[in-house]
Amino acid sequence: MSYALRMTKTAGTVLALVLGLTSPASATGQDGRSPAPPGDWVGTWAASASGVVPNLPTGYPDRTIRNVVHTSVGGSGVRVSLTNVLGTVAARMDAVTVAVADAPDRPDAVAGTMRALTFGGAPSVTIPAGGEVLSDPITFAVPEDGDLLVSVYTPVPSGPVTYHQVANQTSYLSPNGDHAADESGAAFTETITFWPYVSGVDVLGRATGAVVTLGDSITDGNNSNRNANHRWPDYLADRLIAAPGPTRLGVLNAGISSNRLLNSTWNPNALARLDRDVLTATGARSVVVLLGINDIGGQPQHREPSEIIAALGQIAAQVQAKGLRVTGGTLTPFGGSSNYTEELEGVRQAVNDFVRNGGAFDAVADFDAALRDPAVPNRLRAEYDSGDHLHPKDAGYQAMAAVVDLDKLDSRPPGHRVDTWVGTWQTAMARTTPGTDQGMPNHSIRNVLHTSVGGDAARVRLSNALGTAPVLVGRATLAVATRPDAPDAVPGTMRGLTFGGTTSVTIPAGGEVLSDPVSLAVPADGDLLVTVYTPAPSGPVTEHPRAYQTSFITADGDHAADEQGTAFTQPTTSWYYATAVDVRSRSARGTVVTFGDSITDGDKSTVNANRRWPDVLADRLAAKPGPTALGVVNSGMSANRILDSSTGTGIGGPNAFARLSRDMLTTSGARTVIVLEGVNDILNLAHLDPETLKLALRQIAAQAHAQGLRVVVGTITPIKGWRSYTEEREGVRQAVNEFIRTSDDFDAVVDFDAVLRDPADPQRINPSYDSGDHLHPSDAGYRAMAEAIDLGTLR
């Protein structure tokens, strides 16, 4: 039974349960999971990962953490997100529960509300380093404007604990043992003021969406009363609740104290966390951004407003590219604080002028006007000042929430045109280039990329996702290539790219930037040149190392705008900085994301021929009668694993969980994902339990489904003859493939194993399809894989 059919068949059961017509026991499925409640999900609470708990290298072995979290909207179902995004090793959790809190400042649960959470039907879960997990949904009466307890038992050492540092909320620890299911809070004798591991709570209810508030300590609620939920996003939620009719929007707090736009300190900068904390927030409809004051007043101080303005514009552009509305918040006064100078005040004023008048935002919340002292406008009003002359107190936070226009939070402006943008090309960044500790100063890099669908305009995404320092792009260009194996542009097609109207852009470490749209007739099934000039030292270069495509480099200055490729004398088989190209299309309705390892990456396919299986899939879609309806993008990464990340300059890159948001969930126009992962886990991990891979595939599917994507999973292809093959590993592959073929967790299955295996020796690749290493297909094998995909399963 497919995932979609299972959802349809269980809807009636869950509705009856919500209405009290069945017992809780009757709602459990065959695999032990409660069926997913029907309808839409929205976020009711969130906290952004800001660091790891200090002086805790082994985590909380044999201890239980009870997090107290405050809801914005209520509902009849719940699911919980747990995070290990800043951890360095996998974190194991043997019990996770949710309950209604008896009070916001105590660890006791309301009697009868304690529920165990499962993950793919299992009561325990292990979160890979860098990843997050989403619990199975359960029927649960979540109170509006109430408090929940999310308890996590960690039985063994887990490495550094990912947490949200400044909670302004008391949570609790038990001294030892599993107390996750205790209704009484008696075992929780130690208090903490941060949230470990928990990152989000979603509800099924009557709300139509969620507002994400992206900011720093002022959004985080610094100096507000503890346990009172008097941060300005809490007051915004109160206003939405008080509006006539059902509460229509949840409010999610993505504030991090000390957060910045341009630099990471002890927490990730805003662009480095945008995909995870904002763009994939459940049910997000709009975003309110209040960032920049720490860039001005913190160390290093930014005395030139242009970089701050560019970063704010970039956040607005990426939010709008996701189809969300964005409200810009003016920076609040800081006169009298320890870092204040008149020069820095001038920077604040310039940034605020951009927020109010620059046209980057759909709406403006003038927090500055709300809080400033009329007699001394560079200071907070005394009745709003917490005492440090930077952070408001509760009354100030309430005043901030009062200036947010509720009518502009969940609808586009009148007359707003919605263009259809889809991905035509994409690659997953795997590592930093060896030997580039100072970047590629005074180099121009001409990346040759192959499109799937065409359009009349394009925008380009550049990545510094794995870099450790900001990179200055002095110029970037886009052109149509004369042919796939040369650096020359078709005359007249060279276009300069801009970013917020400027020709240069600085990409923060860990972040990505999106260019402004540029008019260009982008060919379908054609080749583009994305050229990047980096004038200065920048730190290690983010790359995709196995492109199976020749690109070109020159160390002789800025040749980004050259139509002739004569300056580009150094060939390379990597892609640098360029990570995606989107097109505006009148015919395509969406994008298929192919997510996998070297077999999706096209290892051993013919260089410059675009014969990877995703390329052949794109050809098949283009050959259908009528306009091409779907783009195909490739998020394959050679040597990638589901469970473990590569270290150093290993080509395998971040594990699948650690890269889901960036490489799958935020792809422009994504509608369907085809997942082919697991073979590298099998071939490299000793005595791997197939149940671990089954649960991991279920979790990937759950997170994709939570973003509204259709999920197609491929069986793992034959491995006999590869250097690390053993019969034990073959047994794991067979068990995982049997699960894939029979599971109802996926919308469809493509049996790549059946397509490629040798009928005479089914553990091997058919010699007609074998590249010669007995693991990777030949061009003919990749074609056979693409031809096995039922195009009707793609939407």
C-alpha positions, 0 to 999 in steps of 0.5 A: 500500500502506498503512502498516499493510499495509507493516508486516505484509508486511515483518515476516517479512523483518526477522525473518529478518534478525535471525536472520541468514537474509538479507543486509543488502542484502536488507532495503532497501525500494523507497524506500531505507529498511530496513523497520521491525522488528515489535513494540514500541519503547522508549526506551533513552537520552534527553537533554533539550534544555537550551539552545544552545551558547554563542558559536556563532551559526552552528553547526558548518558542515562539521564532524562531531559524534560523540555518545557515549550509554549504553544501558539496554536492548538490542534488535534494532532502533534509531532515533534522535531529533535535536533543534532545539527551541531553535534559531532557524533550520532545521538541515541534517544531510547524514549521520547514523550510529549505531555501537557504541562501542569504549569509553565514552571514545573515538570509535572504533566497533566494527568492522562496526557502523557504519550510516547512518541515513535519514529518510523514505528520504533520507540527509540531513534538515533540522530546522525551528526548534523541531522534532525528527526521528525516523530510519527504523528499522534492524535493529541489535544494540544492546547492553544497558548499552553505548555507542553513537556517534551522529554528525551531519555539518552541512555549512552554517551552521545557527544556534544548536545545541540541546544538553544542556549537562551530559552528564558524558560525553566526546563529540567534534568533527572539525575539518572534513569529513564523518566520520560514517561513519568507524569510526576516531575519528582525525578527532575531535580535539576533545572536548566534554562536552555532547550537541549535537542528539541527544535520544533512542535507541529500541530494538526488544527484549524490554523492555515499557516505559520509566521517565522520570526527570524532574529537575534536576542531581541527576538529570542526575548533576552531580559523578558520575564522567565517562564512568562512567555513575554518575548515579542513573538509570544505577544504576536501570537497573543494578538493573532489568538485574540483576533476574531475567528479561529486562530489562523497562524502559528508563530515560530521563534527563530531568534538566536541571541548574539546572532548575526547576518555576516559572521558566525560566532558561537552560533551559525549566521543567519544565511547559514541557517536560513534553509533549516530554521525558516524555509522548511518551517512547517506551514510557513506563510510569512517571515518577520526579519529583525537582524543586523544590530549585532553586526553593527555593535558586535565584534567585528563591528561593521561600519559600512552599512552596504554589507548588512543591507545586502545580507538583509536583501538576500534573506528577503530574496530567498524567502520570497523565492520560496513563495513566502511573504517577508516583513522587514523589522527596523533595528531598535535603538541602542544608545547608552549600551556598551557598544554605542558610538555615533558612527555606529548609530549612523550605520543603524540609521542607514540600514533602517532607511533601507528596510523602510524604503528599499523595496526589498520587503513586502511589509515593514514593522517599524520596531525602531519607531515603536521603542525609541524615546521621542526626546532622544531617538537613539535610545529606548524609551525608559518604560521599555528599557530592560536596563541595558539600553539594548534589550526591551523589557516585557512592555517593550516587547509587547509594543513591538508586537503591536506594530506588526500588521496582522493583515500582511502576514499571510497574503501576498500584496494586491496585484502580486504576480506569481511566476513559476520558477523551477530548478533546471540544474543543481549539484550538492556541495560535498567538501572544500577543495584541497589546497585552497586554504586561502581560496582562489584569489584573482581566479575566474572559474567557468562552470559548465552546467547542463539544463533539464528544462528551459525558460525565459529568465534565470537565477543562479545560486552560489554556495559557501556552505562548507567554507570557513570564511566569507567569500567575496564574489567580485563578478558573476555571469551567466551565458549559454555555452557553445558546446558542452566541452568548451569554455566559449559562450554563444555570442550575445548571451553573456549576462552579468548577474546581480545580487540585490542590484549590485554586481558583487556579493559576499557569501558568509561562511556556511551560507548561500546567495541567490542572484536577481533574475536575469532575462535569458533564453535558457535552452532545454537540454542545453549547456550554460556557463556560470562564471565566478570571479573571486578577487581576494583570499577567502578561505577554503573553496566549496565544491562538488568534486565529481562532476563528470563534466569539464569546467575551466579556470584561469588564475589571470584575473577577472574574465567572468564576462569574456565570451571567448574562453581563451583565458580559461586554460586550466580544465577541472572536473569539479564544480566550484561555488555554483550549486543551482540554476532556476528558470522561469518557465511558462510550461514546467510546473515543478521539479524532480529532485534525485537524491543519492550517492555516486550512482545518482552522481553518475560515477563512471558515466562518460564525461561531458555526455550527460548520461547520468540516470537523472539526465536520461530521466530528463530526456524522457520527460522532454520527449513526452508530447507537449511542453516539458512539465518537470525539471530534473535536478541532481543532488547525488554525491559520490561516496555519500552515506545516510548515517555518517559524514565524511571528514576532512576533504573526503568526497562523501560530504555531509550525511543525508540527514545533514544535507536534506534541507539544503539539497532536497527540501528547499529546491525551487519548484520541488514536487517529487524526490527520488531517493537512492541511498544506502549502498555506502553505509552497507559497504563501509560500516561493519555489521550494519543492522538493516533495521537502522537503514529501514528507519533512516529511509522512513525518516527521510520520507517523513521529512519530505512528506512534511514538506508536501513532496512525493517520495519515490525510493529506489532499491539498492543496486547489486554490489557483488564483485566490489572490493568490500563485498561480503555475504553479510553485507549482501544480506543487509542489502537484500533485507533493505530492498525487501523493505523498500518493495513492501513498505507503505512509507513511500508513494512509489518504488523504482526497482533499480536492483531488478533492472540492473542485476544479472539474471544468472547471478542476481547479486552482480550487475548484469555485465551489459550494464557494468562499468567494470568496477562491479558497483557503478553502472555504465552509460547503458546501465544508467539508461536502463535505470532511467527507463525503469521509472514510471513517469506517472509516479512523478507529479 
